[in-house]
Structure formats: structure tokens, C-alpha cells
Amino acid sequence: MKRLAIASLLLCACDDASAGEGTLRVSAWGEGFIEEGIPAEVFVDGWSVTFDAFVVSLDAVDAEGVSLPGTYVFDLSQPSAGAGQELGPLRVPAGQPPAVSWSLSAATGEAVTDVDGKVLDAMIGAGASLWTRGVATRGDEVKTFDWALDITPRYVDCDTGVPLMQGETADAVLTVHADHLFYDDLDSEDPGVAFDLIAAADADGDGAITVAELQAQSLSGQARYQVGGRDIDNLHGFILAQARTVGHINGEGHCEIE
């Protein structure tokens, strides 16, 4: 009888400890724009873009005060049939839509990753949290780009949108919007997606648009590419500012940016 009573108490204690929790399944995804490319109809100037690589370094993932330890480096251009790349599960309080926070930060050698070692080393050497390599085309015009971006935004209060009920499992998809890299206004609610000015930065005409060429491309006199009083005067600075806005949750879910 005593053994049964003790066992019952232990069982109740375990039940109480897990009461009011659910599981949040955390993954990272770049949507079809990264896995399949951005089609010409999205651009205001007729270009289209495909990505050979779109590598991100993610860390400090948190939901309702529960943290997922570690840094994760994934190439979001790899086909996933919409599943994205899995980071891991979090047990969080149930009863409301979990608020998620996460960061883009410089890659490290301790990262959980499946990318090639040379790619990871290059990102570490550049202090980059985002590295993208791709091809833009319009008719017979072809331009390539290969950019390591050293941005460190934190996305907070990301709204997952759906309450997590006790004992259930829900998804927190850290979503990266690649089209933001090509936005042509830093403040507009409806910016254009454009590539003409980036293509024009190819000063030596070799078809490859480098970071140095972006830095040399002035924004002075541009009808678009408004910076809203920020201290940005070249295309590289403009793209860095836009890159900070790529983070969302569960597709189009909104996050605040720090």
C-alpha cells in the first residue's frame, strides 16, 4: 500500500510538472523565393534571381522565456519541400500564441550545421551572419553576386498567431524573406523589388557584382532608394539596412527588430 501511494504521488508530481505546456517545433525556412528563386513578375524592372546559396547563422532562439541553446548555420537554398531546416523542440507554457525571438549573428566554429566546412570558414572569416550567392537574369543580361553580410539584428515578439494548447505541438518557422535584399525604399510600406541599380554597379562590366562595387555605387540623385535621413549614401549600406528586415515568423508573421 505504501509503495502504491508513493508511486501515485510521484506520478501526480510528474503530471503537475508538465501540466500547462506544449511543444514548439522550431525550424528555419527561406520560402520558395530562396529555394526556387524570385521570378521576373516580382521585380519592377523585369529581372529574376535564383540563389546558389543562401546561408544564415541563427542563434538566441527563445519562446516565452525558454531558450534553444546553440548557433545554427543552414543553407536555406537547399530544397526542403516546404519543411525548412529543423533546429529542435521547445517545451513552453500553453494557452496563448507563443512569442518567439531569434537573432542573426556571426557564424562560429561551434555551430550546428550541415554546410561545407569551407563555406563556414569563409563566413567566420568575414564575421558574416548571412551569405548569399546567386544569379540575376533579364533577357540576355546575366549578373552574378556573392555577398557576405555582417548584420546582427534580433527579431523579438514574433507573433506565431495560433494559441499553443496543453500537450499539443505547434510550429515556429523562423522565416527569411530574400526579396527584402532588393527592396528600393527603406521606409515605404510598399517598396518595389528592383535590380537595375545593382546591375549598374558592375563598373568593370565583368558580370560579377562585388561588395566593393556596391560600396562605390552612390545613391545620390536616385528617384528611389530613399533612406529616410539615415547615414547611408551607397548601395552596399542600403542593402545591409534592408538585410536587417529579412526576419519573420511562420511565413508572413511579424517581428519587431532590435
LINJO-V719943 format. One record per helix or strand. SS is the DSSP state (A for helix, B for strand). FROM is the first residue (numbers start at 0). LEN is the number of residues. Records with the same first field share a line. If there is no record, write none. Layout:
# LINJO-V719943
SS->FROM-LEN + FROM-LEN
This chain:
# LINJO-V719943
A->1-17 + 30-5 + 39-3 + 116-10 + 177-5 + 195-5 + 210-6 + 234-9
B->20-9 + 37-1 + 47-16 + 65-3 + 71-4 + 84-9 + 98-6 + 111-2 + 129-9 + 140-9 + 153-6 + 168-8 + 182-1 + 184-1 + 192-1 + 207-2 + 217-1 + 225-1 + 233-1 + 246-3 + 252-1 + 255-2
